[in-house]
Amino acid sequence: MSIGDGLVATDAAMRVTYLNPIAQALTGWTEAEALGRPVSEIMRIANALTGQAVDLPIARVLETGHIVGLANHTELIARDGTRRHISDSAAPIRDASGALVGVVMVFHDVSEAYRLRTSLEDSRTRLALALEASGFGLWDLQLTDDTVLLDQRARELLGVDTSRTAIPRGEWVERIHPEDRMAAERRFSAHLAGEAATYESEFRVADGRGGWRWLGSRGRVTERLADGSPRRVTGTLADVSERKAAQAQIQYLAFYDVLTGLPNRRLLQDRLHQAEALARRVGERGALIFIDLDRFKNVNDSRGHAVGDQLLQQVAARLGSRLRAADTLARLGGDEFVAIVTELPPALPVAGKHAHEVGESLRQALHAPFDIGGVSYHITASVGIALFPDGNRSADELLSSADAAMYAAKQQGRDRVCFFDPAMQQAATERLQLENDLHDALTRGELELYLQPQVDAQGRTVAAEALMRWRHPTKGLVNPGAFIPLAEETGLIVAMGDWMLQRACAMLSRLDDAGLPIEISVNVSARQLQEADFVARLQRILGEEGVFASRLTLEITESMLLTDADQVVARLYALHRTGVKLSIDDFGTGYSSMTYLKQLPLHEIKIDRAFVDGLPDDANDSTITRAILGLARDFGLHVVAEGVESEAQAQHLRTLGCARMQGYLFGRPQPAEHYLQQWLNR
């Protein structure tokens, strides 16, 4: 242990001129005895490794005029023969003129530090031997230059060329698998910051054969700088691939079915919890679909479990092929499978329809025969569906619901799909039937053109909105809110929209023939606008009916511009160039009305009925309506107020300057022939 710094001064002849108390204690000479003596008598030094005497650095200082330090492994031999490891340096002494007049030598006892370092090196040697026997590799990181010293085993594990004994730490980090790199660095930084007593991490590195091997690394700070910050970190590396593989196998057995490779009940419940929570958070719905093979026991009993197992494996493959990657297919055991289908629309009827389609797809996937050992086997399945979220029902309760629906399917004759909620099942069935009927509505001539008049401030009919109605052969008139969204979803709206445009233009032609200058507006869907040849089809219809394009107004909603706005805007300009007029329906209910007024080639806007309902008493509705009318005037646009049902509303709108109105006050939607006769008889 150091007891302080010793100091010896000499003249140019290397005779002692000063010896401080610490130097006296270390050399065994008093200052009185040492003064005037050659310094070589007082300061005898030797090489600690060889025991051979070595020269003091004082002569080199006198020769060069520069500071000189002792070499490592230097021992001071005291007057009584005691040996101490020292560290020192010698510097020149100059007079006022700069002439070299002597040397001062400062040294201190480092015996304890030397002993510890030697002991550490011995320990490292023994550790290296132990590590070699155990398969561990040793690494030593010098933080001062970010260099990692590696023993042979560590180089083998990291895939470093055996001729290299050290690599930059950055190269070490780059060798770690990208998915593991951040965690390994985070743990290393935590240890350096003192947040963890040791550094421990497991990560993958390339194994040189195109794969990855798992390594476990442990280490700790073994040396610090004077300010306490880490200077050196030493640790070990070990190949933990076998342990990782064993853990992965245990994990697999805990969460997956060994026969089919599908998630088991435990993993299914976990994923169902997650899917249910996500559906609640984002406002979507999901479906839990329970699939039970019909009379599977007969196969097992007659053909044995080996054939039964192969059949289950093929069933799992077929069912999985009908699901998306985002969905989950699990095997509960025996002949029971469960699918979790996510990202369904929030509306119950629509979600039910989608779930029913998936259930039917899974059921029908099993209809083709299964070939096992050259023998064909036929199997069917009963399918039960429960939608979620469903109140506060737990995952187990949802599973029970789907299971109950599956048994209901079996009771109804097997090989069918049933919903847990009878009302939902009825709704899904009716919707599917409605969709099938809607496919035939055009060819059977069940669609009808209705009109609702639009009047000017004097109450004269100047235009009419064309409306589509479906007269079902058994249900009568079907609510547009039921079949229009269905037509949009299925794509039938394109053909139905063309029918609507053709009938509206045909009516315009008849109005022209009768000398009635009444215009007609037609709603256009987003699906129609997305059709590349929509403008061409419209021009063809106008030509076939011999109608001036300016007599036709196409109504669009603001929501159409929220998806692929650039394409829609381009299509609207193309329509404008044909001469038809463009109107924004339900104005004020979208998100960027002002932007549309500036960008689009509009002719009119329609004030949504939501702002008309409260007139004339609701101050807010009145203010909004007045503002919309003001905007329209500034932009040179016509305005139609929808939903006018009372004379008070109409009078208030006239007062505000609204020149055109539409609503039950002036006429309910009626068959086009009804209004045509009425206008002809005026």
Solvent accessible surface area in square Angstrom, and as a share of the most:
residue,aa,sasa,rsa
1,M,172,0.77
2,S,57,0.37
3,I,109,0.56
4,G,27,0.26
5,D,75,0.39
6,G,0,0.00
7,L,54,0.27
8,V,0,0.00
9,A,12,0.09
10,T,3,0.02
11,D,36,0.18
12,A,60,0.46
13,A,56,0.43
14,M,72,0.32
15,R,112,0.41
16,V,3,0.02
17,T,71,0.41
18,Y,92,0.35
19,L,1,0.00
20,N,23,0.12
21,P,98,0.62
22,I,53,0.27
23,A,0,0.00
24,Q,44,0.20
25,A,64,0.50
26,L,0,0.00
27,T,0,0.00
28,G,42,0.40
29,W,30,0.10
30,T,68,0.39
31,E,53,0.24
32,A,89,0.69
33,E,70,0.32
34,A,0,0.00
35,L,84,0.42
36,G,45,0.43
37,R,101,0.37
38,P,63,0.40
39,V,3,0.02
40,S,68,0.44
41,E,74,0.33
42,I,2,0.01
43,M,2,0.01
44,R,111,0.41
45,I,4,0.02
46,A,1,0.01
47,N,46,0.24
48,A,28,0.22
49,L,125,0.62
50,T,90,0.53
51,G,39,0.38
52,Q,122,0.54
53,A,88,0.68
54,V,64,0.37
55,D,133,0.69
56,L,21,0.10
57,P,2,0.01
58,I,1,0.00
59,A,45,0.35
60,R,133,0.49
61,V,0,0.00
62,L,42,0.21
63,E,144,0.64
64,T,70,0.40
65,G,14,0.13
66,H,124,0.55
67,I,124,0.63
68,V,15,0.09
69,G,41,0.40
70,L,33,0.17
71,A,79,0.61
72,N,124,0.63
73,H,68,0.30
74,T,8,0.05
75,E,21,0.09
76,L,1,0.01
77,I,24,0.12
78,A,5,0.04
79,R,118,0.43
80,D,118,0.61
81,G,41,0.40
82,T,57,0.33
83,R,117,0.43
84,R,65,0.24
85,H,32,0.14
86,I,8,0.04
87,S,50,0.32
88,D,17,0.09
89,S,49,0.32
90,A,1,0.00
91,A,27,0.21
92,P,33,0.21
93,I,61,0.31
94,R,123,0.45
95,D,64,0.33
96,A,120,0.93
97,S,100,0.64
98,G,35,0.34
99,A,50,0.39
100,L,48,0.24
101,V,63,0.36
102,G,1,0.01
103,V,0,0.00
104,V,36,0.21
105,M,0,0.00
106,V,57,0.33
107,F,1,0.00
108,H,62,0.28
109,D,11,0.06
110,V,32,0.18
111,S,30,0.19
112,E,59,0.26
113,A,51,0.40
114,Y,28,0.11
115,R,128,0.47
116,L,97,0.48
117,R,120,0.44
118,T,55,0.32
119,S,49,0.32
120,L,79,0.39
121,E,89,0.40
122,D,68,0.35
123,S,42,0.27
124,R,60,0.22
125,T,82,0.48
126,R,148,0.54
127,L,73,0.36
128,A,40,0.31
129,L,117,0.58
130,A,59,0.46
131,L,11,0.06
132,E,134,0.60
133,A,94,0.73
134,S,65,0.42
135,G,27,0.26
136,F,78,0.33
137,G,0,0.00
138,L,25,0.13
139,W,7,0.02
140,D,13,0.07
141,L,3,0.02
142,Q,34,0.15
143,L,41,0.21
144,T,87,0.51
145,D,94,0.49
146,D,64,0.33
147,T,37,0.22
148,V,3,0.01
149,L,79,0.39
150,L,9,0.05
151,D,43,0.22
152,Q,109,0.49
153,R,80,0.29
154,A,0,0.00
155,R,25,0.09
156,E,72,0.32
157,L,2,0.01
158,L,2,0.01
159,G,47,0.45
160,V,6,0.03
161,D,84,0.44
162,T,82,0.48
163,S,93,0.60
164,R,88,0.32
165,T,86,0.50
166,A,31,0.24
167,I,2,0.01
168,P,76,0.48
169,R,51,0.18
170,G,45,0.43
171,E,43,0.19
172,W,18,0.06
173,V,21,0.12
174,E,118,0.53
175,R,70,0.26
176,I,3,0.01
177,H,24,0.11
178,P,85,0.54
179,E,133,0.60
180,D,18,0.09
181,R,62,0.23
182,M,150,0.67
183,A,31,0.24
184,A,2,0.02
185,E,50,0.22
186,R,142,0.52
187,R,119,0.44
188,F,12,0.05
189,S,64,0.41
190,A,24,0.19
191,H,10,0.05
192,L,49,0.24
193,A,72,0.55
194,G,61,0.58
195,E,137,0.61
196,A,40,0.31
197,A,86,0.67
198,T,46,0.27
199,Y,9,0.03
200,E,82,0.37
201,S,6,0.04
202,E,57,0.26
203,F,0,0.00
204,R,51,0.18
205,V,1,0.00
206,A,55,0.42
207,D,24,0.12
208,G,76,0.73
209,R,191,0.70
210,G,82,0.79
211,G,24,0.23
212,W,117,0.41
213,R,46,0.17
214,W,63,0.22
215,L,0,0.00
216,G,11,0.11
217,S,1,0.01
218,R,143,0.52
219,G,10,0.09
220,R,137,0.50
221,V,21,0.12
222,T,69,0.40
223,E,64,0.29
224,R,125,0.46
225,L,79,0.39
226,A,120,0.93
227,D,116,0.60
228,G,37,0.35
229,S,41,0.26
230,P,28,0.18
231,R,74,0.27
232,R,33,0.12
233,V,0,0.00
234,T,21,0.12
235,G,6,0.06
236,T,29,0.17
237,L,0,0.00
238,A,18,0.14
239,D,65,0.33
240,V,20,0.12
241,S,33,0.22
242,E,154,0.69
243,R,103,0.37
244,K,46,0.20
245,A,64,0.49
246,A,53,0.41
247,Q,82,0.37
248,A,62,0.48
249,Q,96,0.43
250,I,117,0.60
251,Q,107,0.48
252,Y,80,0.30
253,L,88,0.44
254,A,29,0.23
255,F,50,0.21
256,Y,63,0.24
257,D,24,0.12
258,V,107,0.61
259,L,45,0.22
260,T,28,0.16
261,G,33,0.32
262,L,28,0.14
263,P,11,0.07
264,N,31,0.16
265,R,108,0.39
266,R,140,0.51
267,L,21,0.11
268,L,1,0.00
269,Q,49,0.22
270,D,64,0.33
271,R,83,0.30
272,L,2,0.01
273,H,107,0.48
274,Q,110,0.49
275,A,13,0.10
276,E,26,0.12
277,A,47,0.37
278,L,78,0.39
279,A,8,0.06
280,R,112,0.41
281,R,173,0.63
282,V,79,0.45
283,G,43,0.42
284,E,58,0.26
285,R,54,0.20
286,G,0,0.00
287,A,0,0.00
288,L,0,0.00
289,I,0,0.00
290,F,5,0.02
291,I,0,0.00
292,D,12,0.06
293,L,2,0.01
294,D,5,0.02
295,R,144,0.53
296,F,10,0.04
297,K,141,0.60
298,N,88,0.45
299,V,18,0.10
300,N,31,0.16
301,D,99,0.51
302,S,86,0.55
303,R,137,0.50
304,G,28,0.27
305,H,131,0.58
306,A,72,0.56
307,V,27,0.16
308,G,0,0.00
309,D,54,0.28
310,Q,82,0.36
311,L,0,0.00
312,L,5,0.02
313,Q,79,0.35
314,Q,60,0.27
315,V,0,0.00
316,A,7,0.05
317,A,69,0.54
318,R,58,0.21
319,L,0,0.00
320,G,32,0.31
321,S,86,0.55
322,R,113,0.41
323,L,27,0.13
324,R,112,0.41
325,A,114,0.88
326,A,66,0.51
327,D,17,0.09
328,T,12,0.07
329,L,14,0.07
330,A,0,0.00
331,R,30,0.11
332,L,26,0.13
333,G,30,0.29
334,G,47,0.45
335,D,29,0.15
336,E,42,0.19
337,F,0,0.00
338,V,0,0.00
339,A,0,0.00
340,I,3,0.01
341,V,4,0.02
342,T,24,0.14
343,E,103,0.46
344,L,12,0.06
345,P,42,0.27
346,P,84,0.53
347,A,48,0.37
348,L,74,0.37
349,P,66,0.41
350,V,33,0.19
351,A,0,0.00
352,G,0,0.00
353,K,11,0.05
354,H,53,0.24
355,A,0,0.00
356,H,23,0.10
357,E,71,0.32
358,V,33,0.19
359,G,0,0.00
360,E,36,0.16
361,S,33,0.22
362,L,0,0.00
363,R,34,0.12
364,Q,88,0.39
365,A,6,0.05
366,L,0,0.00
367,H,79,0.35
368,A,55,0.42
369,P,67,0.42
370,F,1,0.00
371,D,87,0.45
372,I,10,0.05
373,G,79,0.76
374,G,66,0.64
375,V,65,0.37
376,S,67,0.43
377,Y,25,0.09
378,H,134,0.60
379,I,9,0.05
380,T,46,0.27
381,A,0,0.00
382,S,0,0.00
383,V,0,0.00
384,G,0,0.00
385,I,0,0.00
386,A,5,0.04
387,L,18,0.09
388,F,1,0.00
389,P,23,0.14
390,D,59,0.30
391,G,53,0.51
392,N,153,0.78
393,R,72,0.26
394,S,53,0.34
395,A,7,0.05
396,D,83,0.43
397,E,78,0.35
398,L,1,0.00
399,L,11,0.06
400,S,68,0.44
401,S,3,0.02
402,A,0,0.00
403,D,41,0.21
404,A,51,0.40
405,A,3,0.02
406,M,0,0.00
407,Y,104,0.39
408,A,31,0.24
409,A,0,0.00
410,K,34,0.15
411,Q,155,0.69
412,Q,94,0.42
413,G,52,0.50
414,R,85,0.31
415,D,43,0.22
416,R,97,0.36
417,V,13,0.07
418,C,1,0.00
419,F,7,0.03
420,F,82,0.34
421,D,66,0.34
422,P,105,0.66
423,A,72,0.56
424,M,20,0.09
425,Q,44,0.20
426,Q,100,0.45
427,A,36,0.28
428,A,2,0.01
429,T,71,0.41
430,E,87,0.39
431,R,34,0.12
432,L,59,0.29
433,Q,90,0.40
434,L,22,0.11
435,E,26,0.11
436,N,75,0.38
437,D,17,0.09
438,L,5,0.02
439,H,92,0.41
440,D,59,0.31
441,A,1,0.00
442,L,55,0.28
443,T,119,0.69
444,R,118,0.43
445,G,61,0.58
446,E,18,0.08
447,L,10,0.05
448,E,47,0.21
449,L,20,0.10
450,Y,15,0.06
451,L,0,0.00
452,Q,13,0.06
453,P,4,0.02
454,Q,2,0.01
455,V,6,0.03
456,D,21,0.11
457,A,33,0.26
458,Q,130,0.58
459,G,39,0.37
460,R,146,0.53
461,T,21,0.12
462,V,38,0.22
463,A,4,0.03
464,A,0,0.00
465,E,10,0.04
466,A,1,0.01
467,L,32,0.16
468,M,18,0.08
469,R,42,0.15
470,W,0,0.00
471,R,103,0.37
472,H,12,0.05
473,P,91,0.57
474,T,119,0.69
475,K,113,0.48
476,G,27,0.26
477,L,86,0.43
478,V,14,0.08
479,N,105,0.54
480,P,42,0.26
481,G,55,0.53
482,A,42,0.33
483,F,0,0.00
484,I,53,0.27
485,P,69,0.43
486,L,0,0.00
487,A,0,0.00
488,E,53,0.24
489,E,65,0.29
490,T,45,0.26
491,G,17,0.16
492,L,31,0.15
493,I,11,0.06
494,V,28,0.16
495,A,48,0.38
496,M,3,0.01
497,G,6,0.06
498,D,30,0.16
499,W,36,0.13
500,M,11,0.05
501,L,1,0.00
502,Q,57,0.25
503,R,106,0.39
504,A,0,0.00
505,C,0,0.00
506,A,25,0.20
507,M,9,0.04
508,L,0,0.00
509,S,27,0.18
510,R,105,0.38
511,L,0,0.00
512,D,54,0.28
513,D,125,0.65
514,A,44,0.34
515,G,60,0.57
516,L,26,0.13
517,P,112,0.71
518,I,2,0.01
519,E,36,0.16
520,I,1,0.01
521,S,5,0.03
522,V,1,0.01
523,N,62,0.32
524,V,5,0.03
525,S,12,0.08
526,A,37,0.29
527,R,87,0.32
528,Q,5,0.02
529,L,3,0.01
530,Q,85,0.38
531,E,58,0.26
532,A,94,0.73
533,D,70,0.36
534,F,1,0.00
535,V,24,0.14
536,A,58,0.45
537,R,29,0.11
538,L,0,0.00
539,Q,92,0.41
540,R,123,0.45
541,I,7,0.04
542,L,14,0.07
543,G,58,0.56
544,E,115,0.51
545,E,40,0.18
546,G,63,0.61
547,V,13,0.07
548,F,157,0.65
549,A,18,0.14
550,S,55,0.35
551,R,36,0.13
552,L,0,0.00
553,T,8,0.04
554,L,1,0.00
555,E,1,0.01
556,I,1,0.01
557,T,42,0.24
558,E,5,0.02
559,S,72,0.47
560,M,21,0.09
561,L,5,0.03
562,L,90,0.45
563,T,93,0.54
564,D,83,0.43
565,A,40,0.31
566,D,123,0.63
567,Q,67,0.30
568,V,9,0.05
569,V,30,0.17
570,A,61,0.48
571,R,36,0.13
572,L,0,0.00
573,Y,83,0.32
574,A,24,0.19
575,L,1,0.00
576,H,89,0.40
577,R,177,0.64
578,T,29,0.17
579,G,35,0.34
580,V,2,0.01
581,K,44,0.19
582,L,1,0.00
583,S,0,0.00
584,I,1,0.00
585,D,14,0.07
586,D,46,0.24
587,F,5,0.02
588,G,33,0.32
589,T,77,0.45
590,G,25,0.24
591,Y,179,0.68
592,S,39,0.25
593,S,19,0.12
594,M,95,0.42
595,T,52,0.30
596,Y,15,0.06
597,L,11,0.06
598,K,145,0.62
599,Q,92,0.41
600,L,11,0.05
601,P,19,0.12
602,L,22,0.11
603,H,48,0.22
604,E,6,0.02
605,I,0,0.00
606,K,0,0.00
607,I,0,0.00
608,D,17,0.09
609,R,118,0.43
610,A,56,0.43
611,F,31,0.13
612,V,0,0.00
613,D,89,0.46
614,G,22,0.21
615,L,8,0.04
616,P,51,0.32
617,D,133,0.69
618,D,56,0.29
619,A,76,0.59
620,N,112,0.57
621,D,21,0.11
622,S,10,0.06
623,T,80,0.46
624,I,67,0.34
625,T,0,0.00
626,R,119,0.43
627,A,55,0.43
628,I,9,0.04
629,L,5,0.02
630,G,19,0.18
631,L,47,0.23
632,A,1,0.01
633,R,145,0.53
634,D,122,0.63
635,F,76,0.31
636,G,62,0.60
637,L,25,0.12
638,H,98,0.44
639,V,14,0.08
640,V,0,0.00
641,A,0,0.00
642,E,16,0.07
643,G,2,0.02
644,V,0,0.00
645,E,96,0.43
646,S,43,0.28
647,E,96,0.43
648,A,54,0.42
649,Q,16,0.07
650,A,0,0.00
651,Q,97,0.43
652,H,39,0.18
653,L,0,0.00
654,R,65,0.24
655,T,101,0.59
656,L,22,0.11
657,G,46,0.45
658,C,2,0.01
659,A,66,0.51
660,R,48,0.18
661,M,0,0.00
662,Q,7,0.03
663,G,3,0.03
664,Y,103,0.39
665,L,64,0.32
666,F,46,0.19
667,G,14,0.13
668,R,135,0.49
669,P,30,0.19
670,Q,62,0.28
671,P,48,0.30
672,A,6,0.05
673,E,81,0.37
674,H,85,0.38
675,Y,8,0.03
676,L,4,0.02
677,Q,87,0.39
678,Q,86,0.38
679,W,6,0.02
680,L,81,0.40
681,N,121,0.62
682,R,165,0.60
